[in-house]
Amino acid sequence: MIIQAGFDLEILARLLIAPKGIVLPKLVVIELDANMQFADIQVVSHQFAGRMEPHFGSILRQLDTDRTRYFAIAHAGAWPECPALDAPILEEAAALRTLALQRGFLMIGHFGLEGAEYMSNGPHYYFDRYHLGLPCTMDHWMHGARQFQPRGP
């Protein structure tokens, strides 16, 4: 299965975090290979309490260097919308992203689930709408009416 969009990752995470519509205090990591193919999803913590830093080691150990290039994290609970950039969970996610990059992994998603809603600190929609440097997973399928064309001077 090729992962084409941020909402694909949210759906996969929701299966473990809110299996019957009730959000459980879990932290999960979703792994993708170099071609954006789904590789694995694992629960890193069953007692997630809103802090990611204590789980850095578990998350990084979960990532398999033979099969994983990209990954996303998802957890119970969202962060405040304003000012979202100052939320400690987002600062911790940025630190995790840096640590992962040093080991050759790129974090492409961070999701917080609350009830039927979710927040994302990454792409929500189809990846081909963003300039992330990700591999083109569907060369023949462009989302939207026309392809982005940069304007000249």
LOFIVEX-782923 format. One record per atom (N, C-alpha, C): z negated, y negated, x. Coordinates in steps of 0.2 Angstrom, whole numbers, plus 5000, padded with zeros to 4 digits. Layout:
N
ZYX/...
//
This chain:
153
500050065004/500050005000/500049945004/500549895004/500549835007/500149785004/499749745007/499349695004/499749635005/499949604999/500349544999/500049474998/499449484995/499049424993/498349424993/498049364994/497249364994/496949394988/497349394982/497049424976/497049494976/497449524980/497449594981/496849614985/496649574990/495949594993/495349584989/495349534984/494849524980/494749584975/495349604972/495349664968/495049724971/495249734978/494949794981/494249784982/493949724984/493249714985/492849724979/493149704973/492849704967/492649774965/493049824967/492949894965/492349914968/492049894974/491449914977/490849864975/491049804974/490449754973/490249754966/490749754962/490649754954/490949804951/490849874952/491149924949/491149934942/490649904938/490649904931/490549844928/490749794932/490749724930/490049684931/489649724934/488949694937/488949684944/488849624947/488949614954/488349644957/488449684962/487849714966/487849684973/487249684976/487149644982/487449684988/488149684988/488449714994/488949674998/489049695004/489449655009/489949715011/490649695010/491149745011/491649715016/491949765020/492549745025/493149785023/493649745022/494349775021/494749775027/495049835029/495449835035/496249845033/496649805037/497349815036/497649825043/498249865043/498549875050/498949815052/499349825057/499749775059/500349755055/500549805050/501049785045/500749765038/500149745038/499849725032/499749785027/499749845030/499549905025/498849915025/498549935019/497849945018/497650005023/497149995026/496950045031/496250075028/495750035026/495150055024/494750005021/494250025017/493749975014/493050015015/492549975017/491850005018/491349955016/490849985013/490249945012/489849935018/489749875021/489349865027/488649855025/488449825019/487749825017/487649835010/487149865008/487049875001/486449824998/486249785003/485649735002/485849665005/486449645003/486649585006/486249525002/485949485006/485549435004/485749365005/486449355006/486749285007/486849265014/486649305019/486649285026/487149335029/487649315033/488149365036/487949375043/487649335046/487549345054/487149405055/486649425051/486349495053/486849555053/487449545050/487849595049/488449595053/488449545058/489049535062/489249605066/488649635069/488749695073/489049755069/488849765063/489049815058/489749805056/489949735055/490649725053/491149735059/490949715065/491349725070/491449795073/490849835072/490949905073/491349945068/491349915062/491849955057/492549945059/492749895062/493449875063/493749925069/494249965067/494550015071/495049995075/495049985082/495549965086/496149995086/496150065084/496850105083/497250085077/496850065071/497250055065/497149985062/496749945065/496549885061/496849825065/497149775062/497349715065/497049655061/497049665055/496849605050/496249635046/495849595044/495249615040/495049555035/494649575030/494349525026/493649545024/493249505022/492549515020/492449495013/492049525010/491849505003/491149525002/490849484998/490149494996/489949464990/489349494987/489049464981/488849394982/488949354977/488749284978/489249234981/489249174978/489749124980/489349064984/489749024986/489448964990/489548904986/489148854987/489148794983/489848764984/490148734979/490848704979/490848644983/490348594982/490348534985/489648524989/489648504995/490148515000/490248585003/490748615001/490848685003/490848695011/491148645014/491248655021/490548655025/490048635022/489348635025/488948695023/489248735019/488848795017/488748845023/488048865024/487948905030/488348975030/488549005024/488849065024/489549055027/489848995026/490548975028/490548965036/489948935038/489848925045/489848995049/489449045046/489349105048/490049145048/490449135043/491049165042/491549145048/491549075049/491949055055/491749085062/491049095063/490849125069/491049195069/491049225064/491249295064/492049305065/492449255062/493149255064/493249245071/492849195074/492949185082/492749255086/492249285084/492049345087/492549395087/492849405080/493349455079/494049445083/494249375083/494849355087/494749375094/494149375097/494049385104/494149465105/494049505100/494149575100/494849595098/495249555096/495949565094/496049575086/495549555082/495649565075/495649495072/496049485067/496149425063/495849425056/495349385055/495049385048/495449345044/495749375038/496249335034/495949325027/495349335026/495049325020/494249325020/493949285015/493249285014/493149275007/492849325003/492749314996/492049324994/491849274989/491149284986/491249294979/490949344976/491049364969/490449354965/490549324960/489949304955/490249324948/489949374945/490249394938/490949404938/491349374934/492049384933/492449344938/492149294941/492449244945/492349264952/492749224957/492649234964/492849164967/492649164973/492849104978/493149134984/493549094987/493949124993/493949064998/493849085004/493849035009/494549055014/495049065010/495649095013/496149095008/496749125009/497349125005/497149154998/497249124992/497149154986/497749194984/498349164985/498949194982/499349234987/500049234986/500449274991/500449244998/500349285003/500349265009/500949235012/501549245009/502149215011/502249135009/501749115005/501649045003/501249005008/500949035013/500549005018/500849015025/500648975029/500948975036/500349005041/500249065040/499649095044/499849135050/500549145051/500749185057/500649265056/500649285049/500549355047/501249385047/501349445048/501949475048/502249475041/502949465041/503249465034/503249535031/502949545026/502849605023/503449625018/503749575015/504249585010/504849535012/505249545017/505749505018/506249485012/506349535008/506749535003/506449504996/505849484996/505549464990/505149394992/505449344989/505149274990/504849264984/504149234984/503849214978/503949144977/504149124971/504349054969/505049054968/505248994966/505948984964/506348974970/506148944975/506548934981/506048934988/506448954993/506048954999/505848885002/505348885005/505148825008/505648795014/505848735013/506248705018/505948645021/505848645027/505548585030/506048525030/505748465029/506148405029/506248375036/506848355037/506948315043/506748245043/506748215049/506548145049/506948095045/
//
